[in-house]
Amino acid sequence: MTRLAPLLEAFFTERLIRQRRASPHTISAYRDAFRLLLRFAQANIGKSPENLLLEDIDATVIGTFLDYLEAERHNSVRARNARLAAIRSFFHYVSIQEPAHAGMIQRVLAMPQKRFERHLVRFLTRPEIKALLAAPDTRTWLGRRDHALLQLAIQTGLRVSELTALRRDSIELGHGAHVRCLGKGRKERCTPLNRQMVRVLRAWLREGDSAPSSALFPSLRGGSLSRDAVERLVTKHAAIAGRECPSLKSKRVSPHVLRHTTAIQLLQAGVDRTVIALWLGHEQIATTQMYLDADLEMKEKALARTAPPNVKVSRYRPPDELLAFLESL
């Protein structure tokens, strides 16, 4: 019998932190996956996490746990697959430490990722961007902070984890103005800032703590904003902006939607995919393909170039309401 606790502790301290030097984001994601798994096992097996054996967490239990995530916790397939990836990483480590359990370990490692439908990315149009940036009340400190954060997110396309990690010395507002961040995979990158963004940040930097190492967008207590706090403020201001721009009411606006918006703006400006991939910190250029799929405006321009001469280009519209209904099915 092999206790689970020492193996799991060694996986985090030795494998992830010391050997792989995994990022804090990876550590927290893996931690949350195992916290959920251990609580599920405690409720279903009747053992406390400290007393669980490796044999208790077999492929059957893990499969039931993954079904529970989707059915009871209403996790998306992507979230379910991310939890499975964390579990499989642990069992890869255990396969070296405990070869006597090779059969059970192989059954876990053989569990496949679930396939899912890939939807078009969501992004904001120019009127929606204008309404969102106008939503914060810039007469207040919080409003000015939120306005600067939203504008920086849309102009640079930084991930929410990159935004919250920014310090005042991450910004260079002189010649060649840019923002530096440590992105996914511990890759440092610089993103240029336009003149309007420089003006907004110069005004914002005159407020609050002037220490270079202090958070660029602090909470009321002075520390860094959490991921949840950024998501809440984006949702709040999107709801306010929806009063002036009704199209926002039908969109779920998140920090990642702002990142998608940056990519679409660059694409529509004619920027090459390789540059967009570098701008966003994508590991592979193929990742940028999803923005090409989402940009209907670019497809309509392509359609106009392929239309026969002397023919007006327009979308097909059914001549009758009943036909329109049938076409929509």
N, C-alpha and C positions, 0 to 999 in steps of 0.2 A: 504494500500500500504506500502511495506517494502523496504527501501533503501538497496541496495546491499553493498555500500561502508563500512558502519560501521561494518557489519557482516564479510566482508572479512578482514578488518583490525584486528578485534578481533580474527579471526581464526588464523592469522599469529602470532600476539603478545601474545595472551592469550593461545590458544590451542597448537600451534606448538612450540613456543619458551619457554614460561613459564611453561606450564603444561607437555608437552611431552619432552621438551629439545631436539627437533629434531636437527639432525646434519646440519651443513652449506650446505652440499650437498643436503639434502632433502629440505631445505628451498629454495635453488636456483632452484631446479627442479620444485617445486610447484609454485614458483614465475613466472618462464618462462611459465608454463602451463596457468596460469591465465592472464598473459600479452598477450599471443596469443588469449585467449578466449575473453578478453575485447576489443581488437582491432577488432576482427572478429564481435563482437556484435555491436560495434560502426559503422562499415561499413555497416552492414546489417539491423540494427534497426534504426540507425540515432540518437542515444543518446550518449553523452559523457560518459565515464566510471563512472564519478562522479555522473551522474544523472540516471544511470541504477537502475531499481527495481529488487528485487529478482524474481518477477513474469516474468521478461523479459528473464531470463536465465532458460527456462524450458527444458524438455526432447527433444522437437522438435528442439530448437536452438542448444542444445548440440550435438544432432545427426548430424545436418547439419555441425556443426563445426568439428566433428570428420571425416566426409566425406571430408571436405575441407583440413584437414591435409594430408590425403592420396592422394587426387586427385591434389591439387594445390601446396602444399608444398612438396609433394613426401616423406612424412614421412613413415617409416616402420610401420608394424603392431605393433611391440614392442613399438615404440615411441608413436603411437596412444593409445595403452593400458596404457602406463605410464601417459599420459595426462588425460585419463579418471579416473585413480586411484586417481590423485590429486583432480579432481572435485568431485568424490564420497566422498573422505575424508572430503571435505568442507561441502557437503550436510549432512553427518552424524552429523557434528557439528551443522548445522543449524536445523536439526530435533529436537534437544533439545531446541534450542533458540527460534524457531518459530514453535510451534506445530500446529498453525492455517493453515500452508501450508503443512500439512502432506501428502495430496494426491499428490501434485506436486513433493514433495521431494521423495516420494516412487517411482514415475515413473522414476526419475533420478537414484535412487539407484538400480533400477531393470535393468538398461542398462547393457548388458553383455560385458565382454571382448571378443575381436575377436580372434578366433583361428588362428594359423599360422603354417606353416611347420617348423620343427626344422631341420636345416642343421647341418652337421658334423662340429665340431669346426676346425678352421684353426690354423696351427702351423708351425714352421720352422724346417727344417731338420738340421743336424749338419753342412753340407757344407754351408747352407744358413745362419746359425748363425755366422759361421766363416767369411763369406763375409760381413755380416752386421756390425760386430764389427770392421772389417778392414776399413769400409767406412769413418768414421770421420778422418779428417786431424789432427793428434795429435801434429803437430808442432804449432798449434794455441791453444789459451785458450778455444775457443768455441769447437774445436775438442776434446780436452781432457775432457771437461765437458760432451759432448755428448757421448763420448766413455765410460766414467765411468757410466753415467746414463743408457745407453743401457745394459751394462754388469750387472749392479745391477738389472735392470728390469728382465733380462733373468734368473739370478741366484736365485732371491728371489721370483719372481712372484707377486710383489706388484702391486696393482691397481694404475692407473695413479694418482688418488687423494691422495693416500698414498705416492707416489713418490714425488709429488710436495710439500707435507706437511713436508717432512723430514728436520730436522735441523742438524747442525754439531754435536750436542750432542746426536743425535739419533743413532749414530754409536759407537759401542764399538769394538776396534781393538786389544785389549789385549787377555788374556786367555779367551777362549770361545767367540770368535768374533761373533758379531751379530748386527742386525739392529732392532730397536724398532719402531713400528708405531701404530697409533690409527686407527683401521680399521672400516669397516662397522659395524653399530650397537654400536659404541663407545667401541669396544672391543680392548684392547691393546694386541699386540702379538709381540713376538721376533722371528726372522728368522735367522738361523746361516749363517755365511759367510765362503766360502772356502778360501784357501791360496791365490789363484790368485786374488780373489776379494779384499782381505785384502791389497795386494800389490798395486793394482790400487787405492784403496781409500786412502791409506797412502800418495801416491804421490799426489793425488788430494787435500787432506786436507792441504798440504803445500802451496797451492795457495790461494790467495784472503783473504777475511775477516776471521779473526781467532776467532771472537766472537762465543761462543757456541750456541747462539740462532739464528745465521744467517742461511739462507737457505743453505742446502747442495748443491743444484744445482741452483744457482742464475741466474737471467736474466742479461743482460748487465747493467741494472740499479741497480742491487744488490738485488732486491726483488725476491720473489718466482716465478717460472715459472707457467704460466697458463696451464690449460688442453689443450687448443688449441695449445699452443707453443710446448708442448711435442708431440702432434699428428703430427704437421708440421715437427719437426726434425726427427721423426721416418720415416715419409713418404719420406723425403728428402734423408736420408741415405739408405733407402731401394731401392730407385731409382738408387743411385750411386752403391750400391752393386749388382744391377741387371746386370750391365755391365760385372761383373766377374762371376756372378752366374745366368744364364739365367732363371732358374726356378722361381726366385723371380719376374720376370716381369709379371707372370700370377697370382701373389698373391697380395691381398690388405693387406699390413702390417700395423697394428695399435698397440698402446700400449697393448691392450687387447690380441692381437695375441701373444705378448711376454709372457704374463701371461699364456696363453694356452700352450706355448712352455715349460715353466717351469714344468707344470703339466705332460705333455707327457714325458719329460725327467725323472721325478721321477718315473712315471709308468713303463717306459721301464727299469729302474734300479731295478725294483722289489719292490719298496716301497709300503706298504699297503695303501689302499684307505683311511683309517681313518687318517693316518699320513699326506697324501696329503691334506685332508680336513682341518686339523689343520694348515698345512703349508700355505695354501692359505686363511685361515680365512673364510671357508665356514660354514654357519649356520647348514647345514644338509649334512651328508655323501652322500646322494642320488645325490647331485649336482655334485659330482665327477664322476658319472656314465657316463656323456657325453664324458669324456676322454677315457674311455674303448671303447665306440662306435667308436671313431675316430682313435684308434690305430690299423691300419691294420697289423703292424708288429707282434703284440701280437696274432692277430687272425691267422696269417700264422703259427706261432709257434704251436698254438693249433691244426691247421689242420695237421701239420707234426706229432704230437703225436697220432693223431687218424687214420693215414693212415695205410692200411694193410701192414704186413711185406713183405720185399723184393720188395717193389714198390717205385720207385723214385717219390718223391713229387714235383709237378710243377703245375703251373697254366694252365688252358685250353687255347689253342690258336688255333683259326680256321685255317685250312690248306689252305684257299683260301681267296684272298682279298675281293671278293664279299661276301663270308660268314662272313668275319670279319666285313664288313659294316653292314650286317643284324644283327649280334650279338650286334653291338653298338647301335642299335635303341631302 
